[in-house]
Amino acid sequence: MNDNKKQVSEWSLELTERLMSNKHIRPLPSSAIIVHSENKDEQFKKYIERQFTLNDAEILKNQLNETSKEVQQEKQQQQQQEEYEEKEEEKIWWLSKDDQDGFYSICALFFLFGFLFPPFWWIGSVWPKHVAERGGKMAVRWQKLNRIMSIGFSSILLILIIIFVVLYTTTTTI
């Protein structure tokens, strides 16, 4: 076994020496371009230095730094706002902590109270958002029922308004 290991190690050494010889690996030609990835802001600053006078370049670089800081602050504020909205929505989502299917979700309450005050169906048909991701199958069904009831109620209400307007105009003209 030792002989076998020696043969393998000698063979790998010979292969390495052959590959490293001048026949296979040569230095790069003088016209070769080597690309190093740099920060895009740094590349842009170098471009500004080459294209503009010294005073103008300094002014532009200062403005670039200020705008990049403002953009970063806006992104952070937006992320914080989104996180806050998600946390607030999670607090009001469920009526029962043990419910995983969404039977006791806020959508069910909107559906039930829609019989007393029909605009709750309108609210329940569009809110809360992302029902399929967070609510479960039954929460999605509740929201669909809210949509159906809101369309039905809106249609009946619209028809009644049209009928009353037509009756009012015909009785006042006679």
Summary of the structure (lengths in Angstrom):
residues: 174
radius of gyration: 35.9
end to end distance: 118.3
largest distance: 120.6
contacts: 393
relative contact order: 0.06
helix: 74%
strand: 1%
